[in-house]
Each structure stands twice: as structure tokens, then as C-alpha cells.
């Protein structure tokens, strides 16, 4: 969980992490966009987050509410997660080993995407939403410069292993790993491939980036090869020995 602390003006806590928002060229625009994003995350949190004991998903987990009686958003998120399970050959799954449904692998990404759409609907073309290192952007930053996302070194959180410009066809990046929140990735066999300690995936949309990053962490190099052959993604993976593996389109100079 996020420790209680003072957050920057354009940030808020949700889904066990910190969400930060940048928008337009003024503090007023950014503040308005942050309120919009916080409202979106609050709704998803209230319905689909296991971080809240009063959420609908927590009630499903405790057996107090049937999945079929849950809200449409929760049921649709579950259906999306199940579809991605098939699409990744089972490397991504919404089910924990104990049978509990955990939708964080898709819900956080869905909240990021919806928050961005809601901010854009106000007429703001330049915005970025960052939820714990999963980032979606639109347009260019104020002044015409590209969005640059830094990727933390899992062995030294104060250092970066790479940086990546986002925009145009590559608008999203998600990072999955065990360095920041411990080992929270599971696989259908309950035996996770330990080839990588961190995987960053850049894609056109945040759901694809987030799911594929989680799947590769769970499935290892074989899953990386399978998914990069069929999905439009670029990948930077940190092996357990600290060396990097980058797919051919990952920028070599950032």
C-alpha cells in the first residue's frame, strides 16, 4: 500500500500506488485534469480494487457477491482479463493460486485510459497520466517537446536503466517486476519463470502494454518471444543478473 505522505499538487493515491497527472501548459489546467483523473480512479477503485475491502471485487472474493451480480464494469474487466489469458497462452491470468480474482492487471490500465479520455474530452490535447510507472500520454508537452519516460533500475531505484520518448504510435509504457512491491506476479502453474526481474513494454495502448509486461515477467523469455511475434510492442527486460534484453525496435539512444 502507499504510505501516508504529502503528495505533489497534481497527484493522488489510488490502487495501492500514486497517480500523477500533467496536462496543458498551466497549473490550472493540470489541477482540473487531476480532479478528473481522481474521479475516474475512485470509481474503478470502488468497484474493482482488492485494495479496498468495501469494493465489489473484494465482496466477490469473500463470497458475499456473485460475479454475475456485480456491476457491468467489473464483469467486463473480468471478461477482458480472461480474453488476455487466452491471448497470452495463459501467462497472464486474473486468478491467483488461491482462486481469488485479481483484476489489477487490467483495471489500473483501464482507469488510466479512461482518465486520459476524460481529460481529452475537456479540450486538452497534451496530457500524461502516470500510475505507478504505467504511463499514457497524448500530444507533445507544452513547448512542443516529446514526453520522456525514465525506467528505474530495479537494483537501484535512484538510477535509471533507460529513458523512452512517447508519442504518435507509441503512447503507452508499462513496467512490471518485483523490485518495487515484492513478488506479486503469479502464473497458472504457480511456478514463475525467474528470467527477468523487470519488464517494460511500450505500445499504442496502455492495456496492451500492462498485460504484456505482466505476462513476460510471469512467462520469461519464451513468452517474450511469443508475444513480440504477434503483438505490436517494444520491450526492455532486465535479467536477474542485471543485464538488459531489448527487442529490435527499442530505441538504442534515448
C-alpha positions as CSV (number, residue, x, y, z in Angstrom):
1,X,0.0,0.0,0.0
2,X,1.0,3.6,-0.5
3,X,2.5,5.1,2.7
4,X,0.8,8.2,4.0
5,X,2.8,11.2,2.9
6,X,2.5,14.6,1.3
7,X,1.9,14.2,-2.4
8,X,2.6,16.8,-5.1
9,X,-0.4,19.0,-6.1
10,X,-1.2,17.0,-9.3
11,X,-1.0,13.6,-7.7
12,X,-3.3,11.3,-5.6
13,X,-3.2,7.8,-4.1
14,X,-5.2,5.0,-5.8
15,X,-5.0,1.3,-6.3
16,X,-2.0,0.9,-3.9
17,X,0.1,3.4,-5.9
18,X,0.5,7.1,-6.7
19,X,-1.1,8.6,-9.8
20,X,0.3,11.8,-11.2
21,X,-1.2,13.9,-13.9
22,X,0.3,16.5,-16.3
23,X,-1.8,18.5,-18.7
24,X,-1.8,21.6,-20.8
25,X,0.6,24.5,-20.1
26,X,-0.7,25.8,-16.8
27,X,-1.2,24.8,-13.2
28,X,-4.9,25.5,-13.5
29,X,-5.4,23.1,-16.4
30,X,-3.3,20.4,-14.7
31,X,-5.3,20.8,-11.4
32,X,-8.6,20.4,-13.3
33,X,-7.2,17.3,-15.1
34,X,-6.1,15.8,-11.8
35,X,-9.6,16.1,-10.3
36,X,-11.0,14.4,-13.4
37,X,-8.5,11.6,-13.2
38,X,-9.0,11.1,-9.5
39,X,-12.7,10.8,-10.0
40,X,-12.2,8.1,-12.6
41,X,-9.8,6.1,-10.4
42,X,-12.1,6.4,-7.4
43,X,-14.9,4.8,-9.4
44,X,-12.7,1.9,-10.6
45,X,-11.2,1.6,-7.1
46,X,-14.6,1.4,-5.5
47,X,-15.8,-1.4,-7.9
48,X,-12.7,-3.4,-8.9
49,X,-9.9,-3.0,-6.4
50,X,-8.8,-5.5,-3.8
51,X,-7.0,-2.7,-2.0
52,X,-10.4,-1.7,-0.7
53,X,-12.3,-4.1,1.5
54,X,-15.6,-2.4,0.6
55,X,-15.1,-2.8,-3.2
56,X,-17.4,-5.1,-5.3
57,X,-14.4,-7.2,-6.2
58,X,-13.5,-7.7,-2.5
59,X,-17.1,-8.7,-1.8
60,X,-16.8,-11.2,-4.7
61,X,-13.5,-12.6,-3.2
62,X,-15.2,-13.0,0.2
63,X,-18.2,-14.8,-1.3
64,X,-20.6,-12.1,-0.4
65,X,-21.4,-11.2,-4.0
66,X,-21.7,-13.4,-7.1
67,X,-19.6,-12.3,-10.0
68,X,-22.8,-12.5,-12.2
69,X,-24.4,-9.9,-9.9
70,X,-21.5,-7.5,-9.9
71,X,-21.6,-4.2,-11.9
72,X,-21.1,-4.2,-15.7
73,X,-17.6,-2.6,-15.4
74,X,-16.4,-5.4,-13.1
75,X,-17.8,-8.2,-15.3
76,X,-16.4,-6.6,-18.5
77,X,-13.0,-6.2,-16.8
78,X,-13.0,-9.9,-15.9
79,X,-14.0,-10.9,-19.4
80,X,-11.2,-8.7,-20.8
81,X,-8.7,-10.4,-18.4
82,X,-9.9,-13.8,-19.4
83,X,-9.5,-12.9,-23.1
84,X,-5.9,-11.8,-22.4
85,X,-5.3,-15.1,-20.6
86,X,-6.1,-16.9,-23.9
87,X,-4.2,-14.3,-26.0
88,X,-1.0,-14.8,-23.9
89,X,-1.2,-18.6,-23.7
90,X,-2.0,-18.4,-20.0
91,X,1.0,-16.4,-19.0
92,X,-1.4,-13.6,-17.9
93,X,-4.2,-14.7,-15.6
94,X,-6.8,-12.9,-13.4
95,X,-6.8,-15.8,-11.0
96,X,-4.5,-16.1,-8.0
97,X,-3.3,-19.5,-6.9
98,X,-5.9,-19.4,-4.1
99,X,-8.6,-18.8,-6.7
100,X,-9.2,-15.2,-5.8
101,X,-10.0,-13.0,-8.9
102,X,-7.5,-10.1,-9.0
103,X,-8.1,-7.6,-11.8
104,X,-5.4,-5.1,-11.1
105,X,-3.6,-6.3,-14.2
106,X,-6.3,-4.7,-16.4
107,X,-8.2,-2.4,-14.1
108,X,-5.3,0.1,-13.5
109,X,-4.8,0.3,-17.2
110,X,-8.5,0.8,-17.9
111,X,-8.6,3.6,-15.4
112,X,-5.5,5.2,-16.9
113,X,-7.1,5.0,-20.4
114,X,-10.5,6.4,-19.2
115,X,-8.8,9.2,-17.3
116,X,-6.9,10.2,-20.4
117,X,-10.1,10.2,-22.5
118,X,-12.0,12.2,-19.9
119,X,-9.2,14.8,-19.8
120,X,-9.1,15.0,-23.6
121,X,-12.8,15.5,-23.7
122,X,-12.3,18.8,-22.0
123,X,-10.4,20.0,-25.0
124,X,-6.9,19.4,-23.6
125,X,-4.7,17.8,-26.2
126,X,-1.5,17.5,-24.2
127,X,-1.7,15.3,-21.2
128,X,0.1,12.5,-19.4
129,X,-1.2,10.1,-16.7
130,X,1.3,8.1,-14.7
131,X,0.1,5.4,-12.3
132,X,3.0,3.8,-10.5
133,X,5.2,3.9,-13.6
134,X,2.5,2.9,-16.1
135,X,2.2,5.9,-18.4
136,X,-0.2,7.0,-21.1
137,X,0.3,10.3,-23.0
138,X,-1.3,12.4,-25.7
139,X,0.3,15.0,-27.9
140,X,3.5,16.8,-27.1
141,X,4.4,18.5,-23.9
142,X,4.0,22.3,-23.5
143,X,6.6,23.9,-25.8
144,X,6.5,21.1,-28.3
145,X,8.9,18.7,-26.7
146,X,8.2,14.9,-26.6
147,X,7.2,13.1,-23.4
148,X,10.2,11.3,-21.9
149,X,9.7,8.4,-19.5
150,X,12.5,7.2,-17.4
151,X,12.7,3.5,-16.5
152,X,14.1,2.8,-13.0
153,X,16.9,0.4,-12.3
154,X,15.4,-2.5,-10.2
155,X,18.7,-2.8,-8.4
156,X,18.9,0.9,-7.6
157,X,15.6,2.8,-7.5
158,X,17.5,6.1,-7.6
159,X,19.0,5.3,-11.0
160,X,17.6,4.7,-14.5
161,X,18.4,1.9,-16.9
162,X,16.9,3.8,-19.9
163,X,14.6,6.5,-21.0
164,X,12.0,6.4,-23.7
165,X,10.2,9.1,-25.8
166,X,6.5,8.6,-26.0
167,X,4.1,9.9,-28.7
168,X,2.5,9.2,-32.0
169,X,2.1,5.4,-32.4
170,X,3.9,4.6,-29.1
171,X,1.8,6.4,-26.5
172,X,2.0,4.0,-23.6
173,X,4.6,2.2,-21.4
174,X,4.1,-0.2,-18.5
175,X,6.7,-1.7,-16.3
176,X,6.2,-4.9,-14.3
177,X,8.6,-6.5,-11.8
178,X,9.3,-7.5,-8.3
179,X,11.7,-4.7,-7.3
180,X,9.2,-2.1,-6.1
181,X,6.4,-4.1,-4.5
182,X,7.9,-7.5,-4.0
183,X,7.0,-10.6,-5.8
184,X,3.3,-10.0,-6.8
185,X,3.3,-11.8,-10.1
186,X,1.8,-15.3,-10.4
187,X,1.4,-17.9,-13.2
188,X,-1.1,-20.6,-13.9
189,X,1.3,-23.3,-12.7
190,X,2.3,-21.3,-9.6
191,X,5.9,-21.6,-10.7
192,X,7.0,-18.3,-12.2
193,X,9.9,-18.1,-14.6
194,X,12.6,-16.0,-12.9
195,X,14.4,-15.0,-16.1
196,X,13.5,-11.3,-15.6
197,X,13.2,-9.1,-12.6
198,X,11.7,-6.2,-14.6
199,X,10.0,-5.8,-17.9
200,X,9.0,-2.6,-19.6
201,X,6.7,-2.7,-22.6
202,X,5.8,0.2,-24.9
203,X,2.7,0.0,-27.0
204,X,0.0,2.1,-28.7
205,X,-2.4,1.5,-25.7
206,X,-1.9,1.1,-22.0
207,X,-3.9,-2.1,-21.6
208,X,-1.7,-4.0,-24.1
209,X,1.5,-2.6,-22.5
210,X,0.4,-3.5,-19.0
211,X,-0.8,-7.0,-19.8
212,X,2.1,-7.9,-21.9
213,X,4.6,-6.7,-19.3
214,X,3.0,-8.8,-16.7
215,X,2.8,-11.9,-18.9
216,X,6.5,-11.7,-19.8
217,X,7.5,-11.3,-16.2
218,X,5.4,-14.5,-15.4
219,X,6.4,-16.5,-18.5
220,X,10.0,-15.4,-19.1
221,X,11.9,-15.3,-22.4
222,X,9.7,-17.9,-24.2
223,X,6.7,-15.7,-23.5
224,X,8.7,-12.6,-24.6
225,X,9.5,-14.3,-28.0
226,X,5.9,-15.4,-28.5
227,X,4.2,-12.1,-27.7
228,X,6.7,-9.9,-29.6
229,X,6.0,-12.0,-32.6
230,X,2.2,-11.3,-32.5
231,X,1.8,-8.1,-30.6
232,X,2.8,-4.6,-31.7
233,X,5.1,-3.9,-28.7
234,X,8.6,-2.9,-27.9
235,X,10.3,-4.5,-24.8
236,X,13.2,-3.8,-22.5
237,X,13.8,-6.5,-20.0
238,X,16.2,-6.6,-17.0
239,X,17.6,-10.1,-16.4
240,X,18.2,-11.5,-12.9
241,X,21.9,-10.8,-13.4
242,X,21.3,-7.2,-14.2
243,X,21.9,-7.4,-18.0
244,X,19.4,-5.9,-20.4
245,X,17.5,-7.5,-23.3
246,X,15.9,-5.2,-25.8
247,X,13.7,-6.0,-28.8
248,X,14.9,-4.7,-32.2
249,X,12.7,-1.6,-32.3
250,X,13.5,-0.4,-28.8
251,X,15.4,2.9,-29.1
252,X,19.1,2.3,-28.7
253,X,19.8,6.0,-28.0
254,X,17.3,7.8,-25.7
